[in-house]
């Protein structure tokens, strides 16, 4: 029985240490050891594993990874406590120390630049020290019977053990509760921001179709897709934020958040798409952004001859490589401060992110941006291109059926299909729908908003009893027809035609 209690004590000891580390992480801004391990797992996972996680788990991949790490810790901590209850106290403490050391090592190699070295390492250090101390307290609480001790065949003081474990549990719960208050929601940081009226505002929204189930022209912030490598979203105080623009420029520029607000601001509707989006997938969305034109800043610093790229760096240390030409060719590349009429949500890059139409997000949409280096592609490699994705990635012409959903049941007679199509920088001129193997028929399109946004479409058809397949394709404004050649997202975006099967009764 005392061995089972020892296993429980090991779990409580590990939980107390992790809770204390979580509290310190909230106070310092450094990574919680669980998250430090998780980010390294993400960074070091093979490409096919990452692709599967994004495709199959979506935004649930991060919480599931956290749970997986914690479950592993619980199992190992339980084994350590069980070993300690058998009298091998030093072994139990060594296991606890080993777990803490893993978190410390991963914090040391973290790519995050969100905190100073001390702040980055302090949560893991506190977790390591407390893990060893708590495990020692648990295994000495018995006291446990030493091997070969015949005088105390049981030797397990259950009352003292339970008091010790209960005290550690209270400490752990208190630390976890305090961490929630210490970290807070961070909404007060966003509440301080008042985005000025843009100098160049977007026009009124007139590009929507009223069809139940269709993706709205403007994607609400809460429903906008999120794909990144972080388990813990940064909470950056705009008063501490600074952007450094440097590299192959005539003069370096550093901008605070307030200074950025004083610049010329423009407002644009822009559709973003993730390169991981499968045909018909959810990783695309349209929003109204307010920001500072990147071209204005590049003209101010003076780009030197020979530069062909910009390496932008997020506060978490992730790097993105963007063609310089795409930032200076007249398209609305911006450093965005607002999204759909409010300061950027934390998940979407608060306080500042890059938004660049026409290229997939992994080369164009740096969130939590803090560094902007004008350089050459031959002189650096970026996070995603190091992992097998293309250096340049123009968005492919794509379309999606939103309604009816796959395997939906519809009534016989007049029926409606609807969805969206996109080809950023080119625009959509035509959408066609095929019923089963019949001819391609034109769909009705919503009004044109601009070449950088998706376009809604709707199609009326006569549904006859039985099973039917609907397929959609789009033509961009240059006359380019969406390809039916199937390709997976890696290395430069998926292709193929989206279809859905419906039952008519």
Buried (B, 14 or more C-beta within 10 A) or exposed (E): EBBEBBBBBBBBBBBBBBBBBBBBBBBBBBBBBBBBBBBBBBBEBEEEEBBEBBBEEBBEBBEEBBEEBBEEBBEBBBBBBBBBBBBBBEBBBBBBBBBBBBBBBBBEEBBBBBBEEEBBBBBBBBBBBBBBBBBBBBBBBBBBBEEEEEEEEEBBBEEEBBEBBEBBBEBBEBBBEBBEEBBEEBEEBBEEBEBEEBEEEBEEEEBBBEBEEBBBBBBEBEEBBBBBBBBBBBBBEBEEBEBBBBBBBEEEBEBBBEEBBEBEBBBBBBBBBBBBBBBBBBBBBBBBBBBBBBBEBBEEBEBEEEBBBBBBBBBBBBBBBBBBEBBBEEBBBBBBBBBBEEBBBBBBBBBBBBBBBBBBBBBBBBBBBBBBBBBBBEEBBBBBBEBEBBBBBBBBBBBBBBBBEEEEEBEEEEBBBBBBBBBBBBBBBBBBBBBEEEEBEEBEBBEBBBBBBBBBBBBEBEBEEEEBEBBBBBBBBEEBEBBEEEBBBBBBBBBBBBBBEBBBE
